[in-house]
Amino acid sequence: MSFNDYVKFVTQQVVMKMEEPKTEKEDRKAERMPFPVRAFGMIPLGLSIFWRKRVKKRQ
C-alpha cells in the first residue's frame, strides 16, 4: 500500500464520519459500555462489589 493509497483511505473515512447523521453517532455512543468496563473488563465491577461488601460489614 503506497502512501497515496493510505491518504486516500484516511480521507474517505474522515469524510464518511463527517457526513454521518448526528442521530447515528448518538445511537452508537449510547450502545457503548462505560469506560472502566471497556478498558479493564470485569475488574472494576469485581472491585466495586468487594468494596460494597466491606463497607456493609463495618456498619
PLY file of the C-alpha trace (Angstrom):
ply
format ascii 1.0
element vertex 59
property float x
property float y
property float z
element edge 58
property int vertex1
property int vertex2
end_header
0.00 0.00 0.00
1.56 3.26 -1.10
1.38 6.49 0.83
-1.13 7.95 -1.66
-3.44 4.98 -1.16
-3.22 5.41 2.60
-4.02 9.13 2.41
-6.96 8.40 0.13
-8.30 5.76 2.54
-7.96 8.03 5.59
-9.63 10.90 3.74
-12.56 8.68 2.74
-13.01 7.52 6.33
-12.95 11.08 7.67
-15.49 12.25 5.09
-17.78 9.31 5.87
-17.66 10.15 9.60
-18.35 13.82 8.93
-21.33 13.09 6.68
-22.86 10.60 9.12
-26.09 11.92 10.68
-25.88 13.04 14.29
-28.53 10.55 15.41
-26.42 7.60 14.28
-23.44 8.93 16.22
-25.57 9.35 19.34
-27.03 5.85 18.94
-23.57 4.33 18.67
-22.36 6.29 21.68
-25.35 5.15 23.77
-24.63 1.49 22.95
-21.03 1.63 24.15
-20.11 0.19 27.50
-18.80 2.51 30.22
-15.09 3.34 30.01
-13.91 1.30 33.04
-15.53 -1.83 31.61
-14.11 -1.24 28.14
-10.62 -0.54 29.46
-10.32 -3.11 32.25
-13.08 -5.69 31.70
-14.80 -7.09 34.80
-12.14 -5.95 37.28
-13.91 -2.64 38.18
-17.18 -4.48 38.77
-15.49 -7.04 41.00
-13.70 -4.36 42.99
-16.89 -2.34 43.47
-18.78 -5.40 44.73
-15.92 -6.26 47.06
-15.78 -2.68 48.37
-19.56 -2.51 48.99
-19.49 -5.76 50.98
-16.57 -4.48 53.03
-18.33 -1.19 53.82
-21.52 -3.01 54.84
-19.60 -5.22 57.27
-18.17 -2.16 59.05
-21.60 -0.72 59.79
0 1
1 2
2 3
3 4
4 5
5 6
6 7
7 8
8 9
9 10
10 11
11 12
12 13
13 14
14 15
15 16
16 17
17 18
18 19
19 20
20 21
21 22
22 23
23 24
24 25
25 26
26 27
27 28
28 29
29 30
30 31
31 32
32 33
33 34
34 35
35 36
36 37
37 38
38 39
39 40
40 41
41 42
42 43
43 44
44 45
45 46
46 47
47 48
48 49
49 50
50 51
51 52
52 53
53 54
54 55
55 56
56 57
57 58
